[in-house]
Amino acid sequence: MHKAAGPELEVLAKSLGPIAPGQSVITPAFNLPAKHIIHTVCPRYIYGTSEEEQLLALAYRSALSFKHDVPDASSIAFLSLGTGIYRWPLEVAAKIAVTELSKSEFESTMMCVADEIARAKYNIAYKTRLL
């Protein structure tokens, strides 16, 4: 994302950090086809504690809270937070994401995933939440 947005994003992002797990900041999107980028930090999955889960949920909530700062924004898209190098199990991360994203005040809230396995896990979490 930083490469596609251009060097201005990298310079600005460095001036805003570091931010703690669960916190978010917003920047212009520069060369990307969007108005803003919300940067959030999720915790590492180490022990699978409720504190780690609460911080991951907070990362989603803090990103979603920017709706109040940019009321003209109608949509928001997320990557699957924490499921890469931070080692969150997909099932756990998906359940937390679906729970938090269901509270979104944006007209459209999207989850972008890397592959069909992740897509299936998020669909299961979504369908389970509806029950």
C-alpha positions in Angstrom: 0.0 0.0 0.0 2.8 2.4 0.9 4.5 1.8 -2.5 1.3 2.4 -4.4 0.4 5.5 -2.4 3.7 7.1 -3.0 6.6 8.4 -0.9 4.4 11.1 0.7 2.5 8.5 2.7 5.7 7.0 4.1 6.9 10.4 5.3 3.6 11.3 6.9 3.1 7.9 8.5 6.5 8.0 10.1 5.6 11.3 11.7 2.4 9.8 13.3 4.0 6.8 14.9 4.6 4.8 16.8 1.0 3.9 17.7 0.1 1.2 20.2 -1.9 -2.0 19.5 -5.6 -1.1 19.3 -5.0 2.5 18.1 -5.5 3.9 14.7 -4.5 7.0 12.7 -5.9 8.4 9.5 -3.9 9.8 6.5 -4.7 11.0 3.0 -4.5 8.2 0.5 -2.2 10.2 -1.8 -1.9 8.2 -5.1 -4.3 5.5 -4.2 -7.9 5.5 -5.6 -9.3 6.4 -2.1 -9.6 9.6 -0.1 -8.1 8.2 3.2 -6.1 5.4 4.7 -6.8 4.3 8.2 -3.7 2.7 9.8 -4.3 0.4 12.8 -2.1 -1.8 14.8 -3.3 -5.2 16.0 -1.6 -7.1 18.8 0.5 -10.2 18.3 -1.2 -13.5 19.0 1.0 -15.0 21.7 -1.0 -16.8 24.3 -4.6 -16.4 23.0 -5.6 -14.4 26.1 -8.8 -12.4 26.4 -6.5 -9.2 26.6 -5.1 -10.0 23.2 -8.6 -10.6 21.8 -9.8 -7.3 23.3 -6.9 -5.4 21.7 -7.7 -6.9 18.3 -11.3 -5.9 18.7 -10.2 -2.4 19.7 -8.1 -2.2 16.5 -11.2 -2.7 14.4 -13.3 -0.3 16.6 -10.7 2.4 16.6 -10.5 2.3 12.8 -14.3 2.3 12.5 -14.5 5.3 14.8 -13.0 7.5 12.0 -16.5 7.6 10.4 -17.2 10.5 12.7 -14.1 12.4 11.5 -14.9 11.8 7.8 -18.7 11.8 7.6 -18.7 12.0 3.8 -16.9 8.6 3.6 -19.4 5.9 2.7 -17.2 2.8 2.6 -14.3 1.2 4.4 -12.3 -1.9 3.6 -10.1 -4.0 5.9 -7.5 -6.6 5.4 -7.6 -9.6 7.7 -5.9 -8.0 10.7 -3.3 -10.0 12.4 -3.5 -13.2 10.4 -0.1 -12.9 8.8 3.1 -12.3 10.7 1.2 -11.6 13.9 -0.1 -15.2 13.8 -3.7 -14.9 14.7 -5.6 -18.1 13.9 -8.0 -17.4 11.1 -11.0 -18.7 13.1 -10.4 -16.5 16.1 -9.5 -13.4 14.0 -12.5 -13.9 11.7 -14.9 -14.2 14.7 -13.6 -10.9 16.2 -13.6 -9.1 12.9 -17.2 -10.1 12.0 -18.4 -9.1 15.5 -16.8 -5.7 15.3 -17.5 -4.9 11.6 -21.1 -5.7 12.2 -21.2 -2.5 14.2 -19.9 -0.3 11.4 -21.7 2.9 10.6 -20.3 3.0 7.0 -22.8 2.3 4.2 -20.4 -0.4 2.9 -17.9 -2.3 5.1 -15.7 -4.8 3.3 -13.2 -7.5 4.4 -10.4 -8.3 1.9 -8.8 -11.7 2.3 -5.8 -13.4 0.6 -7.3 -16.7 -0.5 -10.3 -19.0 -0.6 -9.3 -20.6 2.8 -9.6 -17.2 4.5 -12.7 -16.4 2.6 -14.3 -19.6 3.9 -13.3 -18.9 7.5 -14.8 -15.4 7.4 -18.0 -16.7 5.8 -18.4 -19.3 8.5 -17.8 -16.6 11.2 -20.4 -14.4 9.5 -23.0 -17.1 9.2 -22.4 -18.3 12.8 -22.9 -14.7 14.0 -26.3 -14.6 12.3 -27.6 -17.7 14.2 
